Amino acid sequence: MPESNLHKLSALGQSVWSDYLSRQMLQSGKLAKMMEEDAVVGVTSNPTIFQKAIAEGDAYDDQLREILESGEEDPKETFLQLTSHDISDACDLLRKVWDESQGLDGYVSWEVDPTLAYDRDGTVAEARRLHEWIDKPNLYVKIPATEPGLGAIEEMIASGKNINVTLIFSLERHKEVMEAYIHGLERLVESGGDPSQVRSVASFFVSRVDTETDRRLDEIGGDAKKLKGKLAVANAKLAYQNYLDAFAGPRWDALEAKGASKQRCLWASTSTKNPDYRDVMYVEELIGPETVNTMPEETIRAFQDHGKVELTLTKDVDAAHKLFDDLAVAGIDYDDVSDTLEREGVQKFTDSFRELLDGISAKRGELVQA
């Protein structure tokens, strides 16, 4: 079989992850096939994805009946029992990747209850619980990069647990996330822990940045509209430059000497929302080593069909800096854009989670009546 576009991309040092998971994917062999044919070496999940998976079809009905018979009535606990099976099975499927890559890839992400996004202690307790529930070395627990979340991230890293930091939109917040990771590792070392056993990725969201910025540029009108469709890629390119700075120098060298691994940038939300834009732009423009791109299936298919593979992540960095200046002159408040996206991102996940729990309650009712 000829080498696919995604295999070529992987050869340049960027890992391909799937941004969705369902029981059907696992049982049908679809995920295993994607690992072989599409170079997929990791999986993320979120409440929105599971909401769709559980609502569609009957793949979860048998287990839901068992949970009903056990007497469990809490929708959230029911949800965790349902999804823990999928997450655990996916971890087992990807364990070979984890072993062969020496812990670089092969991870499956399980998300902390998004209603805890502004509760530091609640997030820490939930993250610990999820890691104890699925005690596997290739599990990532996802914590949102809210201000309270930063403390939770540091605490979990200091405890030696793998964390996928999600919902990062701004360069400043990304710097704070990397600092939380590094300081967490330093605390782990000080307490006698082994930093070589801890991994983390920083999930930097892409397409939503253009969606929000483009909306504001349309409102401004005139020449400002020429700046549409550019901030998301520029933002990610500068985040990568900050990554290169953060994981270099004496402070990082001391941790790396003890076996610590860098917190890779993970490009999230990489499907193109605007039909006027190239459907693989958020893959093609952000190809570089020591990174991850987590893609929905339509983006995987599109890139396999017509994606261009070349190193692009470190190109046009000066132009990225200039774009920030041009946007400011045009009247775009970058900090307000990123603050809005973080707030809305948490709200969207929270709404999906609550809708998911309502859906589980409704499905329980259907099974009781059946």
Secondary structure, DSSP 8 states (H G I E B T S, - for coil): ----HHHHHHHTTEEEEES---HHHHHTTHHHHHHHHS-EEEE---HHHHHHHHHSSSTTHHHHHHHHHHT---HHHHHHHHHHHHHHHHHHHHHHHHHHTTTSS-EEEEE--GGGTT-HHHHHHHHHHHHHHS--TTEEEEEE-SHHHHHHHHHHHHTT--EEEEEE-SHHHHHHHHHHHHHHHHHHHHTT--GGG--EEEEEE-HHHHHHHHHHHHHH-GGGGGGTT-HHHHHHHHHHHHHHHHT-SHHHHHHHTTT----EEEEES-S---TTS-TTHHHHTT--TTEEEEE-HHHHHHHHHH---S--TTTTHHHHHHHHHHHHHHT--HHHHHHHHHHHHHHHHHHHHHHHHHHHHHHHHHHHH-
